[in-house]
Structures are given as C-alpha cells and as structure tokens.
Amino acid sequence: MALGFKERLHQALGVQEIERLKVYHAYVHSVSYEREEFDKIWFKGENSTWTHNFGMMQGFKQIYYNHTMGEGHMGVLDTYEKADTDEFPSFRGGDVRSVGSSGLHGLTECDIEMAKDGKSGRLWALTAGVMMDTLGHPKVRGQKEPYAHTGAASWEYYGADFVFVDGEWKYIHESVVPVFGQPFDGFNIGHKLYQDSDDDPAHTQWRGIPCQVTVKGPLSERYDVHQVVQHLLQECPEPYDHLDDEHSYSPGHNELK
C-alpha cells in the first residue's frame, strides 16, 4: 500500500533529523561532552545498546555509567593529578572533560533508510578521521607513561538505529566497528600492523580504562595484514517494514522497554 502525503512527509523529516542526530553525536562524542549527548538524544530504556569491538553496553543506565559518569570521573582525576604540578597549572578550573581531546569524526558514505511504519530509521556510515586523545595521567590510568596520542589515523564503520518516541527521534542502538586506529607519530603504520598482526586482540577497555559491558568482546577484529577487508556491518540498510532482529544493528534489543 502506497504511503500518503503525511506519511511521506514524516519519512522525509525523519531522514533529516536522523542525520542531524548523527552529526551532533559525532561532534559531542569527539570532544567528550557525553552528558550533552546522552541526556538529550538517547532512548532511555533497557534495550538501548552501544557496541564496540571490546563488547556491548546494554541498557541506558550502563551506557550512561560508562560514557557520562565514567568519563567524567576519569577526567576529574586526570585533571587533578596534572594540575597538582607546576607543569600544568592552567588545568585548574574549567570543564575537565575535553582537556586535550579532539577527534575529527568525518562521516562519509552516509546512508539512511526509514521503516515503512514510520516508527524507526537506520543509518550506516564510514568515518575516516584524525584523532587526538586526552592527556591522561599515568597514576590515574595505571600506566607507566601519560596516556595520549599526538595524532592517530582512524577508520571505522558505524551502524545506528533510531526510534520515533513521543514525537521525537531518539538513538536506540549505536554499533562502532573500528578497522584501525594507529598513531602516526613515530613509526610506519603498515609495518607496525604487520608486526602486531598475530597479537591477541581481546580487551575490554574504553579509552584506556576498564569498561562495564554486558557482552564482552572482541566482537570484531581490527585490520590484519593477513586477511581481506571484513564486512562487519550490513552496508546500506535495505528497505524494511519495521525494526526487528532481521533489520537491526542490535538484534534482540528492539522492543521499546
């Protein structure tokens, strides 16, 4: 059955809003303004998911704990330790979350598909970016040296599902598949990847700190010189009627509860 004018207008406006939400996420996530994202644009239910190769965060409370409370806590501790020296006195005061952080999440090949019932939309994209990381204090991070990249090349797949709830579009699933993210300030990236190609990729860390996840990774494999390119997310979502396990970046987590 063909959609009427109101339904088609709803779909068109939904595409624009989903694109806006994705761009907004890419920016605030890059500068570690997690509260601005998760307080505003997420569906706050137990089936919300955020997935990376290290595992899946399930339920809005778990996502919020890692991104907003966890990131904020580490930022405060990092800033306190750095400001308690003569080297970084300017770190005292101000917003501690994005000190030294800058990530350029350039979105490319963005594709959006709306459900026929108008209650959900799906987005697939690539991000080719340059990452600068927060200068983390080794005492806080449990490392021998400060935790930071002076620059890194990044290539990731994104898959996101959105739902229309109470007259607004909200994130419900975000799936990130990192292909590679390698510093480029001191060694040949290709050679380094070749040297590390047999290392065990398993880890459950998010930005250098332990992470609370419901499903532990690795859920995807990073680039390996011994293999062909992996198609780890369904590229370009196909037309679909409604959000279900066959049409979702997080099967089993599609009920609005």
Backbone hydrogen bonds, N-H to C=O, Kabsch-Sander energy under -0.5 kcal/mol:
donor,donor_aa,acceptor,acceptor_aa,energy
8,R,4,G,-2.5
9,L,5,F,-2.6
10,H,6,K,-2.3
11,Q,7,E,-2.2
12,A,8,R,-2.4
13,L,9,L,-2.6
14,G,10,H,-2.0
15,V,11,Q,-2.2
16,Q,12,A,-1.7
17,E,13,L,-2.3
18,I,14,G,-2.8
19,E,15,V,-2.2
20,R,16,Q,-2.0
21,L,17,E,-2.6
22,K,18,I,-2.3
23,V,19,E,-2.3
24,Y,20,R,-2.7
25,H,21,L,-2.7
26,A,22,K,-2.4
27,Y,23,V,-1.9
28,V,24,Y,-2.5
29,H,25,H,-2.6
30,S,26,A,-1.1
31,V,27,Y,-1.5
32,S,29,H,-1.2
33,Y,28,V,-2.7
34,E,32,S,-1.5
37,E,33,Y,-0.9
37,E,34,E,-0.6
38,F,34,E,-2.9
39,D,35,R,-1.9
40,K,37,E,-0.8
41,I,37,E,-2.7
43,F,171,Y,-3.0
44,K,42,W,-0.6
45,G,43,F,-1.6
46,E,257,K,-0.7
48,S,45,G,-1.1
49,T,172,I,-2.3
50,W,57,M,-2.1
51,T,174,E,-3.1
52,H,55,G,-2.4
55,G,52,H,-1.2
56,M,215,V,-2.7
57,M,50,W,-3.1
58,Q,56,M,-0.5
59,G,48,S,-3.6
60,F,45,G,-2.2
63,I,59,G,-2.1
64,Y,60,F,-3.0
65,Y,61,K,-2.2
66,N,62,Q,-2.1
67,H,63,I,-2.7
68,T,64,Y,-1.8
69,M,64,Y,-2.0
70,G,65,Y,-3.1
71,E,66,N,-0.9
72,G,68,T,-1.6
73,H,69,M,-2.4
74,M,70,G,-2.3
75,G,71,E,-2.4
76,V,72,G,-2.2
77,L,73,H,-2.2
78,D,74,M,-3.0
79,T,75,G,-2.5
80,Y,76,V,-2.5
81,E,77,L,-2.4
82,K,78,D,-2.4
83,A,79,T,-2.8
84,D,80,Y,-1.2
85,T,82,K,-0.8
88,F,82,K,-0.7
91,F,88,F,-1.5
92,R,89,P,-1.5
96,V,94,G,-0.6
99,V,96,V,-0.9
101,S,98,S,-1.9
102,S,132,M,-2.0
104,L,130,V,-2.7
105,H,103,G,-1.1
106,G,104,L,-1.6
107,L,105,H,-0.5
108,T,126,L,-3.4
111,D,124,W,-2.8
113,E,122,R,-2.6
115,A,120,S,-2.5
116,K,240,Y,-1.9
117,D,241,D,-2.2
118,G,115,A,-1.5
121,G,162,F,-2.0
122,R,113,E,-3.0
123,L,160,A,-2.9
124,W,111,D,-2.5
125,A,158,Y,-2.1
126,L,108,T,-2.7
127,T,156,E,-2.4
128,A,106,G,-1.5
129,G,127,T,-0.6
129,G,154,S,-2.0
130,V,104,L,-0.6
131,M,152,A,-2.9
132,M,102,S,-2.2
133,D,149,H,-1.2
135,L,99,V,-0.6
136,G,134,T,-1.2
136,G,147,Y,-2.9
140,V,137,H,-0.8
141,R,137,H,-2.6
142,G,138,P,-1.4
143,Q,138,P,-1.4
147,Y,136,G,-1.8
148,A,146,P,-0.8
152,A,131,M,-1.2
153,A,182,Q,-2.4
154,S,129,G,-2.5
155,W,180,F,-2.2
156,E,127,T,-2.1
157,Y,177,V,-2.4
158,Y,125,A,-2.9
159,G,175,S,-2.2
160,A,123,L,-2.8
161,D,173,H,-1.7
162,F,121,G,-2.9
163,V,170,K,-2.5
164,F,119,K,-2.5
165,V,163,V,-0.8
165,V,168,E,-3.0
168,E,165,V,-1.6
170,K,163,V,-2.7
171,Y,41,I,-2.9
172,I,161,D,-2.4
173,H,161,D,-1.7
174,E,49,T,-1.8
175,S,159,G,-2.8
176,V,51,T,-3.2
177,V,157,Y,-2.3
179,V,155,W,-2.8
180,F,155,W,-1.4
182,Q,153,A,-1.4
184,F,151,G,-1.5
189,I,187,F,-0.6
192,K,188,N,-2.6
193,L,189,I,-2.6
194,Y,190,G,-1.8
195,Q,191,H,-2.4
196,D,192,K,-2.2
197,S,194,Y,-0.9
199,D,196,D,-1.9
206,W,209,I,-2.8
207,R,205,Q,-0.5
209,I,206,W,-1.2
211,C,204,T,-1.6
213,V,211,C,-0.7
214,T,56,M,-2.4
215,V,56,M,-1.6
216,K,214,T,-0.5
217,G,54,F,-2.7
219,L,53,N,-2.3
223,Y,179,V,-3.9
227,Q,224,D,-1.7
232,L,230,Q,-1.1
235,E,233,L,-0.6
240,Y,114,M,-0.5
244,D,247,H,-0.7
247,H,244,D,-0.8
253,H,250,S,-1.5
257,K,255,E,-2.0
